[in-house]
Amino acid sequence: MSTPATASSAPARVLLATDLSPRCDRAFDRSVQLARDWQAGLTVLNVLEAPQEPDQILAWAAEDKAFDPQQDARRQIGRDLALLDARAEIRLLRSPDPAETIRSVAADLAADLTVTGLARDEPLGRFLLGSNVERLARSLERPLLIVRNRPHGRYRRITVASDLADESRVVLRTAARWFPESDLELFHAQPRLRGLDAPPQAAELTPAAPACRQRCEQFVSASGVPRAALREVVAVEGSLEASLTRYVRRHAVELVVMGSHESAGFLGALLGSPLNQLLAWVPADVLVVPAAKERG
């Protein structure tokens, strides 16, 4: 584990994109914690669409002049910040396209990190990625943190999921620089040949061949991240989504870091998009780092 992040290595500006629904409370808390630890500026953005609550819809339909959703949003954000003894710039915008507005604001602020929440589909009992978040993951030039779980202090255990491609080096470097006080691991899953995969219910992770582990160690060396900064290098056989999910649950991993270039290979078309599929499987927050985008 390396020394704490310096001002030059930590993000300087964090942007929280929230719709102020209960599912975004965890992202709000995490954004405040990260900005505080990094001594970074925090901007809270709410993009107003059509009214959602029944009383708001009635007031809007009746053209009630007292109906002011921006004032309501500012008041709610102010209360939430006060509860956490935090300060932030508040931006309230109207737009029919929240994802594009968030992307534009992130670029305007030169935000090093954009944070958002993950919706839960209660009848299905699983988390689903909204279209806005999916578009953000594809379009943002800098990392996107998708918060799923309630924060309990700093991230303690972080796993970087890598395909060992050259483009993945920036992902490992970003994790090491942003979270130097966390237990950091590299995780690589080597797919088995067709027909040789273990049953889905297999309880144990199968270690990869020594040659695969050697490639992992060579990847770390080429990344420039000191080997001492990594708690573990994990190389297993099997599909990434199943192996990584099993590993995250077993070892209480709180954050998974991945490159945006890698998401396309994670799974088939189970839920409609590769990133959606990863989030549906992995019970941790996910940080998506754009390929070859190393900032902060």
C-alpha positions, 0 to 999 in steps of 0.5 A, a space after each residue: 500500500 502506497 502513501 496518501 494521495 497528494 494534491 497533484 494526484 487526487 481529483 480536483 473537481 467532483 461532479 455529482 449528478 443527482 435526480 434527488 430521488 432516494 436511490 441517489 442518496 448513497 451517491 450523494 454521501 459518497 461524493 461528499 466523502 470523496 471530495 472531503 478526502 481529496 480536498 476537491 471542489 464539489 458541484 451538485 447538479 440536478 437536471 430538471 425534467 418533467 414533474 415526477 411527483 403527483 403534487 408536482 404534476 397537478 401544480 404544473 398542470 394547473 399552472 400554479 405560479 407558486 410551483 417552483 421545482 428549482 427552488 424545491 431542488 435547491 432547498 433539498 440539496 441545501 438540507 442534504 449538504 447541511 446534514 453532512 456539514 459539507 459545501 458545494 456549488 449547486 447547479 440546477 438546469 432544465 433539459 429534455 436530455 439529462 445525459 447530454 446536459 451532464 456531459 456538457 457540465 462535466 466538460 465545462 467544469 473539467 470535472 475529474 470525476 462524475 458520480 451518479 447513482 444506480 436505480 433498483 428495480 424492486 419487482 425484479 430484485 436487482 439493480 438496473 442501469 438507467 439509459 442516462 447512466 449508460 450514455 454517460 459511461 459511453 460519452 464522458 471523457 473522464 471517469 464515471 463512478 456509479 454508486 450502488 452501496 451505502 458508504 461506510 467510510 473510505 473504500 477499503 478494498 478495491 479490485 481492478 478488473 483487467 483484460 491485460 490490454 495496453 489500454 488497461 494500464 491507465 485504469 490501474 494507474 488511476 486506481 493506484 493514484 486516486 486510492 493509495 490508502 486502499 487495499 488494491 488488487 488486480 483481477 484477471 479472468 482467463 476464459 476457458 476453451 468452449 466446453 471446458 467451463 466449470 458449472 455455474 454453481 461451482 463454489 471455488 475459483 479456479 486459479 489460472 495457469 502459471 503463464 497467465 499469472 506471469 502475464 498479469 505480473 508483467 502487466 503490472 510492471 509495464 503499468 508503472 504501478 509499484 508491485 508493492 502498491 498491490 495487495 494481490 494479483 488474482 488470475 483465475 479461469 472462467 468467465 469474468 462476470 461470474 468469477 468477479 462477482 464470486 470474488 467480490 462477494 467472498 472478499 467484501 470488495 467495495 469498488 470495482 474499477 474497469 476500463 470503458 474499452 473492456 465493458 463490451 466483452 463482459 457478457 452477452 445480451 442478457 440485459 441489453 448492454 454490457 455495462 448493464 450486465 456487469 452492474 447487474 452481477 457485481 455487488 459493488 460500486 463501479 468506477 469506469 475509466 475511459 481508455 487512454 484518459 488519465 487525468 487528475 
